[in-house]
Amino acid sequence: MLRKQKQEIINELAEDLGKCAVAIATDYRGLTAKEMVKLRKQLHLQGVEYKVVKNTLAHFAAEKAGVKGLDQFLVGPLAIALSYDDAVKPARVLVDAMKTPGSVLKIKGGIMGDKVLSAADVSSLAAIPPKEVLISQLLGRLKFPIYSLHFVLSSPLRGLACVLQARVKQLEGG
């Protein structure tokens, strides 16, 4: 590979690392071409880029982008999953791919903002519910105090209504 091509790869990867929400490093050693294509397709459907990168080029790109902590994952074959909007999507797809029978894919770790993630951190990140579910849970929790206040404030009126209805029945019946 020519020096100019290497520099272009470094620049492109540095730009991607600088603007991504999460970068997850994986070891793809042992995956067949068919499995790799399937994994790339699954990641692409979620809006995630999956790039196979040489370790030295990844080191220079991380250095150029100011990303610290990526060097510890630069051992052996390296493929990086880059997501620009959602940190959970790539983790979920990669963990699901690891759980398939016969899969040899391994997650080395990742970078999310300034934080270095271990393989266990990436697995726990994958366990987070989707964004829509989290928003609905938040809205439900925000509505609960309002419903409670409504119940407490309307309780005396309900009690008075029940007393009046009982008195009406008592007067009608006897």
DOLUMDREN-812402 format. One line per 4 residues: number of its first residue (from 1); their letters; for each residue x, y, z of C-alpha. Coordinates in Angstrom, 1 decimal. Each point is the difference from the previous one (the first is absolute). Layout:
<pts>
NUM	A	X Y Z ~ ...;
</pts>
This chain:
<pts>
1	MLRK	0.0 0.0 0.0 ~ 1.3 3.4 -0.9 ~ 0.8 2.6 2.6 ~ -2.6 2.3 -1.5;
5	QKQE	-2.7 -2.7 0.2 ~ 1.0 -0.6 3.7 ~ -0.3 3.7 0.7 ~ -3.5 0.1 -1.5;
9	IINE	-1.1 -3.0 2.1 ~ 1.4 1.6 3.1 ~ -1.7 3.3 -0.7 ~ -3.3 -1.6 -0.7;
13	LAED	0.1 -2.2 3.1 ~ 1.1 2.9 2.2 ~ -3.0 2.0 -1.3 ~ -2.3 -2.9 0.8;
17	LGKC	1.5 -0.6 3.4 ~ -0.3 3.7 0.8 ~ -3.8 0.2 -0.8 ~ -1.2 -3.4 1.1;
21	AVAI	-2.1 -0.6 3.1 ~ 1.6 -3.4 0.6 ~ 2.7 -2.1 -1.6 ~ 0.1 -3.7 0.8;
25	ATDY	3.1 -2.0 -0.8 ~ -0.5 -3.7 -1.0 ~ 2.1 -3.0 -0.8 ~ -1.5 -1.5 -3.2;
29	RGLT	2.6 -2.8 -0.3 ~ -1.7 -3.2 -1.1 ~ -3.1 1.5 -1.5 ~ -0.8 -1.3 -3.4;
33	AKEM	-0.6 2.5 -2.8 ~ -3.7 -0.8 0.0 ~ -0.2 0.7 3.8 ~ 1.9 3.2 -0.5;
37	VKLR	-2.4 1.2 -2.7 ~ -3.0 -0.9 2.2 ~ 1.5 1.9 2.9 ~ 0.8 3.1 -2.1;
41	KQLH	-3.6 -0.1 -1.4 ~ -1.5 -0.2 3.5 ~ 2.2 2.9 1.2 ~ -0.7 2.0 -3.2;
45	LQGV	-3.8 -0.3 0.6 ~ 0.5 1.6 3.4 ~ 2.0 2.9 -1.5 ~ 3.4 -1.4 1.2;
49	EYKV	3.2 -0.1 -2.0 ~ 2.2 -3.0 0.4 ~ 3.6 0.4 -1.1 ~ 2.9 -2.4 -0.1;
53	VKNT	3.1 2.1 0.9 ~ 3.7 -0.7 0.3 ~ 1.1 0.6 3.6 ~ 2.7 2.5 -0.8;
57	LAHF	-2.4 2.1 -2.1 ~ -2.6 -0.2 2.8 ~ 2.7 1.2 2.5 ~ 1.0 3.0 -2.2;
61	AAEK	-3.7 0.8 -0.6 ~ -0.9 -0.1 3.7 ~ 3.0 2.2 0.7 ~ -1.0 2.5 -2.6;
65	AGVK	-3.6 0.0 1.2 ~ 1.1 0.4 3.7 ~ -1.7 -3.2 1.0 ~ 1.7 -1.6 2.9;
69	GLDQ	-0.3 -3.7 1.1 ~ -0.3 -1.6 -3.4 ~ 3.6 -1.3 0.0 ~ -0.8 -2.8 2.5;
73	FLVG	-2.3 -1.6 -2.6 ~ 2.5 0.2 -2.8 ~ 1.2 -3.7 0.3 ~ -0.8 -2.5 -2.7;
77	PLAI	-2.6 0.5 -2.8 ~ -2.1 3.1 0.6 ~ -3.4 1.1 -1.3 ~ -1.6 3.1 1.4;
81	ALSY	-3.8 0.6 0.2 ~ -0.7 3.7 -0.1 ~ -3.3 1.5 0.9 ~ -0.7 3.7 -0.3;
85	DDAV	-3.4 0.4 1.7 ~ -0.8 -2.9 2.3 ~ 2.6 -1.8 2.2 ~ -2.3 -3.0 0.8;
89	KPAR	-0.7 -1.2 -3.6 ~ 3.4 -1.3 -0.9 ~ 0.5 -1.6 3.4 ~ -3.3 -1.8 -0.3;
93	VLVD	0.7 -1.3 -3.5 ~ 3.5 -1.1 0.9 ~ -1.0 -1.8 3.2 ~ -2.9 -1.7 -1.9;
97	AMKT	2.5 -1.1 -2.7 ~ 2.3 -1.4 2.7 ~ -2.9 -2.0 1.5 ~ -0.8 -1.8 -3.2;
101	PGSV	1.1 -3.6 0.1 ~ 3.5 -0.6 -1.4 ~ 0.9 3.7 -0.1 ~ 3.7 0.9 0.6;
105	LKIK	-0.5 3.7 0.1 ~ 1.5 1.6 3.0 ~ -0.5 3.5 1.4 ~ 3.3 1.5 1.2;
109	GGIM	-1.5 3.2 1.5 ~ -0.9 3.5 -1.2 ~ 0.1 3.7 0.4 ~ -3.0 2.1 0.8;
113	GDKV	0.8 3.7 0.3 ~ 3.0 0.2 2.3 ~ -0.8 -3.3 1.7 ~ 1.7 -3.3 -0.8;
117	LSAA	-2.4 -3.0 0.1 ~ 1.0 -3.5 0.7 ~ -1.7 -3.0 -1.7 ~ -2.2 -0.4 3.1;
121	DVSS	-1.0 3.7 -0.3 ~ -1.0 -0.4 -3.6 ~ -2.1 -3.1 0.9 ~ -1.8 2.0 2.8;
125	LAAI	-0.4 2.9 -2.5 ~ -1.8 -2.4 -2.3 ~ -2.4 -0.9 2.8 ~ -1.4 3.6 0.2;
129	PPKE	-3.5 0.2 -1.4 ~ -0.5 1.9 -3.3 ~ -0.3 3.8 0.0 ~ -3.8 -0.1 -0.6;
133	VLIS	-0.6 -2.3 3.0 ~ 2.2 2.2 2.3 ~ -2.0 3.1 -1.1 ~ -3.3 -1.7 0.7;
137	QLLG	1.2 -1.1 3.4 ~ 1.1 3.5 0.8 ~ -3.4 1.4 -1.1 ~ -1.8 -2.6 2.1;
141	RLKF	2.1 1.0 3.1 ~ -0.6 3.7 -0.7 ~ -3.8 -0.6 -0.2 ~ -0.2 -2.0 3.2;
145	PIYS	0.3 2.9 2.5 ~ -2.7 1.9 -1.9 ~ -2.4 -3.0 0.2 ~ 0.9 -0.4 3.7;
149	LHFV	-0.8 3.7 0.6 ~ -3.3 -0.3 -1.9 ~ -1.0 -3.0 2.1 ~ 0.9 1.6 3.3;
153	LSSP	-1.8 3.3 -0.9 ~ -3.1 -1.8 -1.4 ~ -0.3 -2.4 2.9 ~ -1.9 2.3 2.4;
157	LRGL	-2.5 0.9 -2.8 ~ -0.5 -3.7 -0.8 ~ -0.6 -0.7 3.8 ~ -2.5 2.9 0.2;
161	ACVL	-1.8 -1.4 -3.2 ~ -0.2 -3.4 1.6 ~ -1.4 1.4 3.2 ~ -2.6 2.0 -1.9;
165	QARV	-1.1 -3.0 -2.1 ~ -0.4 -2.1 3.2 ~ -2.1 2.7 1.6 ~ -2.2 0.3 -3.2;
169	KQLE	-0.5 -3.8 0.1 ~ -0.8 0.1 3.7 ~ -2.6 2.8 -0.5 ~ -1.6 -1.8 -3.0;
173	GG	-0.1 -3.3 1.7 ~ -1.3 0.9 3.4;
</pts>
